Amino acid sequence: MRDEQFQRRPVRRVVIAGGGTAGWMVAAAVSRSLGKVLDIKLVESDEIGTVGVGEATIPSLLNFHRLLEINEQEFMAATKATFKLGISFENWRNVNEDYIHSFGMTGIDHWTAGFNHFWRKGRERKLAGDYGDYCLELKAAQLERFGHLPREGINYAYHLDASAYARYLRRYSEGYGVQRIEGKIAKVHTDAANGHITALQLDGGAMLEGDLFIDCTGFRALLVGETLGEGFEDWSQWLHNDSAIAIQTSSTGPAVPYTRAIAHEWGWQWRIPLQHRVGNGMVFSSKFVDDDTARAGLISNITGEQLVQPRVIRFKPGQRRKVWNKNCVAIGLASGFLEPIESTSIHLIQRGIIRLMQMFPSAGIFQSEIDEYNRQAWTEIEHIRDFIILHYKVTNRRDSPFWRHCAEMEVPKSLRRRIDMFRETGRVFRLSNELFAENSWVQVMLGQGIMPLQHHPSADLMGDAELSCLLDGIRNNVARTVAQLPPHQQYVENYCAAYMEEYLAPK
């Protein structure tokens, strides 16, 4: 009876444990939507650093900002952001070969089949160019051009300074009534009868009582993991990387509108161009290389002055079995982690927030909502997990123990079905709520080296003249549009030149 009474207690006090990108994104969304009826507190300590390397995003962040009515130019200037049209994968299929996974649509689909079927037929008849020639965003990335187009005619995301983004959202959240509490969490108090969290005790003795607690304490998962004991599903049998080394360097040239993911013999390196610097990092498996070798490999492959000392980050790929447990919701690294190869970290924070807002337990916490929240979160991250594993499994590289191990490993059955279907038929079937669209799967599978054995018969109904007209029309339209776009660096300087650092300091 007491547990039922606790669950039915209205939620009026929300306590967010931890700041950083996750904590302040939660604070911004909850305060913007429900700040008038909730008491919202966020506790963080200036003495505790954040991971802070999630500087590349995907287009879904634009939707999050629209919900919050955030001005794009102001946000980009404050976070020293640049535009991102996709990811350049270098050395993944073979050494010295590359492809781009762009955010755009490629070609024009027919109702019976995707454009890749008609493109494949065109290649067979020697009528088609590279698959990327038919995608606006991909060609713009290659030519380092960008510009907004009418009717949202170009798909894009951002490269941003994660620390500046957290500061920006803090100012935003405090404007809607969020109270920031400085301090370290010394103890988490729970109800002896039902295990629900009742309060956070800070190192100075202060108590923060709440009805709903959001765990944004990073990998430590102080609330959901250490306190509530929620288990963790380890996916390291498929995702072998467990370490990263991050470093920042000064810019040495114009910022390109794409992230670079450069594969090495035991992992891969990122390069993320901002307005004022470049974010660099090496992601690797400690089973195949030691820290010193990975650090040396990273430093030998960067340009510009080193602005900070390299730091090593340890992680375990996987997901909490329940990201909502009792009256605690884990968001961000506390809920789980997938390596940043497809820039999904901030997206998963955003999805956790939106799901929470859609199921917000204002009248009380009910198990049915908890179960549905966890089911949706699990299904979503499994789809993303499979897409990331694809990059390692499908490759021609056999030049090192790391890549041989990746190529030979067994993969989840859900991914195996997708790979087999595309290889045999050229088809990609996906659920409507999955993050990665059909064109993303096609770009990566073609880029990693899978050429389908057949195409849809609809493509056979077109003669050479008709098929050539279709392909040439799309390619020429893409080329004309890209030619009208200004250089990316020039557009950024005119549209959203960065603010001075002191503007961002909390008042």
N, C-alpha and C positions, 0 to 999 in steps of 0.2 A: 504493500500500500504506500509506503513512504517513497519508494522509487517512482511509482506512478504519480504521486503528488509533485515530486521534483520535476518530472518530465512535463507536467501540465502547467508549471509555473511560467508565466509570460516572460519572454526575454526582453529585458530593458537595459541591461548593462553588458556591453561587449568589451572584452579585454583582449588586445592583440599583443602577443608575446614575441618581441623581435621586430626590428625595423627593416632596413635594406629595401631592395626592390619589392619583395613579396609583402612585407608588412605595410609599406606605404601604399602599395597598390590596393591592398585590402581596405586600408583606412580611407583612401580616396573614394572607392566605390560605395562602401557602406555609408560613409558620411554624406556623400552626394545624394544618395537615394533615401536614406532613413535617418539622417542626422538630426532631424527635428523631433524624433520620437525616441531616440536612443542616447544613452550615455556611453561614449566611445573613448577608451583610453588605450594608448600604445606605450609599452614600456621597452626601452632599449638603453644600451650603455655605449657611450663614446669609446670606452675602453675595449669593447669587443668588436673586432673587425668583421666585415662581411666578405663573402666569396667575391662578389662584385665583378665577375668577368662575363656576365651575360649581356654582351653589348651588341649582339646581332639579333634582329627580330624577324618576324614574318608578317604578312599583310593583315592578319587578324587584329593586330594591335591598333590599327586604324579604327576598327569597329569599337574597341574599348574606349578609345579617346572620343569618339562620337557620342557614346553613351554619357561620358562625363562632360561633354561640351568643351573639350580642351582645344584651344587654338593651336593649329599645327605650327605656324611660323614661330609663335612664342615658345612652344615646347621645344622645337628643334634648335632655336637659338640658345635656350637655357641649357640644353643637354649636349650642345656642340655636335648635333646629329648630322648625318649625311643620308642620302637615299640609298636604298638597296633593292636591286632588281632580281637577285638570285644568288646562287653560290657556284663558284668555279671549282670543280673537282679536278685536281691535277695529280697525275700519277696513280690514279685509283684503278683504272682498267688495266693499263700497262704503264711502265715508266716512260715519261716524256709524251704521254697522251693526256688530253684533258677534254672536259665537256662542262656545260653549264646546266644546272637545274634551275630554271627560271620560274618566276611567279606567274607567268602569263599563260594564255591558251595558245596552242600551236595549231595553225590551220583552222579549218572549219569542219566540224563533225557532221556526218550524215545520221539520220535517225536510226539507221541499222548498224552503224559501225563508226568508230572513231577515225579521225583524220589519219592516224598512223597507218591504217590499212590502205588508204589511197596513196599515201606517200611511199609505202613499201612497193606497191604495184608500179609507181612511177620510177623507183630505183631499179626495179627489175627491167623496165623498158628504157632505162637510161634517160628519163625525162625529168627526174627530180634532183634537187641539190641536197645539201645537208639538212637534216631534220630541223635544226635550229633556224634555218633561213626563213621559216614560215611562222616565227614567233617574234612579235614586236619587242617584248621585254628582253628576250635573249639577245637579239641583234643590237638593241640599245646598250645593253651591258657590254657587249664585245667592243662597241665603238665608243664607250664611255660617255654616253649622252643621256640626258634626262630632261623631262619637262612635264608638267601637268597637262592633261588632255581633256577636252570636253567630255561630259557624260562618263567621268571616271574611266577614261579610255586606256589607262595604263595601270597595271597592278604593281604595287611596290610596298616596301617596308622601310625600316630605318636601321642604321648603325648609330648607337648612342652611348654616351658616358653613363654607365649604370649608377655610379655614385651621385652624379648630378641629377639623374632621373629621380632617385630617391629623395634628394633635397627638394626638387621641384614639386613632387607629390606631397611632401611634408607641408610646404607652404600652402598648397591647394587644400589639403585635408584640414589643416588648422583653421583655414577660412570657413570651413563648415562645422567647426566645433570640436574637432578631435583634440584631446589633451595628451600631449607627449609627457611621459614620466621618465626621467633619467635615473638609471639604476640597474644593478644586476639582480637577477632572480636568484634568491638564496634557497627558497623552498617552495614547493607546490603543495598546497593543502587540498585534501579530498574529503568527501563525506564518507565516514566509516561504514554507513549502511549500504550505499549504492555505488561508491567509487567515483562519483562525479567530482570534477574539480570545483572547489568553492572559492579559492583565493590564491593569489601569488604573493609571497612574502619577499620583499626586497632586502638587500644586504644591510640597509639602514634600519630595518624593522618595519617599514611601512607595509600595509596590507592592501592589496587591490582585489576587492571582491567582484565577482561577475556572475552572470547567468550563462553566457556563451564565451568560450575561450578559443582564440585562433592561434594555432602554433606556427609561428614563422621563425623558429629558432635555428633554422638551417639543418645541416647534417646531424647535429646533436639530437634534434627532435625531443627537447626536454619534456614537453607535455605529453604528446601522444606516445612517444617511445619510452623514455626513462620513467615517466610517472604512471601512465596507463598500461604500459607493457605491450603495446600493439606490435604484432610481428611484422617481419619484413620479408618479402619475396625477392630472393637474390637471382638476378638474371646474368650473372657473370659467366655462365656456361656458353652464352651466345655473344655477350658484349664483354670482351676480354680487357678492355682498357679500364684501369682503376686509378690513374694518376694524371695530373696535368701540371704544367709549369707555365705561369703567366708572367708577362713582362710588357711594359709600355715603352714605346720609342717615339722620337720626334718624327714628324712627317718629312719626307724627302721629295715629294712630288704631288701632283694633283690626286685628290681622293677618287678612287674608282667606285662605281655604283654597284659593287658586288663584294661578297665575302670570298676570300680565297681559302680553300681547304686543300692543303698540299700534303699528299701522302708520303711517308718515309718508310724505311724498311721495318720499323717497329711501332708505327703509329701515324699520326698526322699533325700538321701544324696549321693554326689559323692566323689569318691577317685581316683585321677589321679596321678600315680607315675612318677616322673621325675628322672633324674640322681642324683640331689642334694637335692630334697625335695619332698613332696607330696602336691598336691592341694586338698583341701577339701571344701565342701560346702553343704548347706542345702537349698533345693528348697521347698517352702511351700505356702499355701494360707493364707493370713491374715484374711480371714473369719473363719478359723477353728483353728488357733493358733496364739498367740501373739509372738512378737519378742523375748522376754526373754525366753519363753519356747522353742522356736525353737533353740535359741542360746545354751541353756543348753543341749538340745538333741544332737546338733552337737558336743559340747565340750566333752560330755560324751562318744562319739563314735569315737574318734580319738586317734591315737597313735603318739608318738613323741613330741618333744618340739614345742610349738607354736612360730612361727617366726614373726608373725604380729598379731595385734589386729583384731578380727572379724569385718567385715563391712557389713552393710545391703544394699542390692541393690533392688530397686523397679522397676517393669516393668509391661507393659501391653501387653499381647499376641495379635498379630494381624499384619496387613500389611497396608501400605499407599495405598490408592485407586489407585494412580498413583505414581510410584517411579521415573518416568521421567516426569517432568512438565516444560514446556517452555525450557529454556536452563540449567536446573539443573537436575542432576541425583543423587538420594539418594542411597547410598550403605552402607551396614552394618546396625547397629542399627537404623540409621536414616530412613531406608526403612521399618523396621518392626522387629518383634522379635518372635521367637518360643523358648520355654525353651530348655535347653541344653541336654535333655535326650538322644537324638540320635546324639549329636555332630555335628549339621548341621549349626552352626553359621558361621564358617569360610567357609564352602562349599557355603553358600548363598552369601557371599562376593565374592567368586571366580566366581560363576555363573553370578553375576551381572557384574563383570569386563569383563568376556569373552563375554557376550552378548553385552556389550558396544563396545568392540573392534571389534566385527563382524559387528556392525551397526554404527561404528564411523562416525560422521557427518562432515567429512573433508570439503565437499563442501558447507555445510550449514545445518541447522536444519530443518527437514521437519516433519510435523505432522504424516505422514504415518509411519515413522520410530518410532516415539514416541509411537504411538498406538500399533505397533507390539511388541516393547520392553515391554510395560506394560502388554500386553496380555500374553506374554510368562512368564514374572515374576509372574503374578497372578496364572496362571495354575500350575507352578512349585511349588509354596509355598503351594497351596491348597493340592496337593498330599502329601507333607511332613507333613502338618498340620494333615491330616487324619491319617497318620501313627503314629504320636505322640498321638493323641487322643485314638487310639486303645489300648495303654498300660494301660490307665485308665478305659476305658469302659469294656474291657474283663478281668475280674478278679473274683476270688472266695471270695475275702476279703469283709467282712461285719462287721468288728470288730470296726469300728470307723465311726463317722458322715462323715468324708471326703471320705472314700472308699464307703460308702453306697450311697453318693451323686453321686460319679463318676459312679457307676454301674447302677444307676437308670436314669441318664440323657439321653436325646435324643441326637443323634449324627447326623452329616450331612448325607444326603441321599447317597452321594457318598461313604461314609464309611459303611453305613448300607448295601449297596449292596455287598460290598466286604466281610463283615463278614458273611452275609447270604449265599453267594455262597460257601465260604470255608466250613462253617459248614455243608451245605447240600451236597456238591459235592466234596470237597477237591481241587477245582480249584481256581487258582488265575489268573485273566486276568488284564493286565496292559498295559499302553501306552509305546511305545519304548523309549520315552525320560524321563520317570519318574526316580527319583533318586533311589528309593529302588527296588531292583530286586525281582523276584518271591520268591527266597529262603529267602529273608529277611522277607517277609510277612508270609511265612510258618513257619519260626523259631519262630517269635513272637506270631503268633496265636496258634501254638502248645504249646509254652512255657507259654502262658497266660491261657491255659486250654481248647482250642477248639480242639476236636478230630472229624474229618469229619465223617459224617454218612455213607458215601460210598466212593468207589474208582473207578478209571477208569477200564472198562472191560478188557483192555490190560493186567492188572496184573493177571486176572483170567486165562489167557492162559498159564501161566507158572506153571508147576508142582512143587512139593516141592523141588525136587533135583535141578531143574534149578534155581528156585528162591533163594534157599539157596546158590547155587554156586555164583550167582550174588551178593548177599548181603555180603557173607563172603569174596569174592574177593575184594570188595571195602573197607570193614572194615580192612582187613589185610594189604592192600596196604597203607591205612592211617596210621595204627599203625607202619608199617616198616619205613615209611618216617619220622614220628614224632620222632621215636627212634634215628634217625640219626642226629637230630637237637641238637645243644648245648643248655645249659641253657640260657635263655634270658639275664640275668644279665651279664653272661660271654661274650656273643656275643656283647652286647653294649659296655662293657669295652674295648674289642679288636678292635671294628669297629669305634667307634665315641666318645671316652671319651671326656668329656666337656672341653672347653677352660677356661682359667682363665677369670674372669669378666672384667679385665681391657682391654682385647683384644677387647671386644665388644663396648667400649666407642667410640662414634663418634669423629673423628679427627677434 
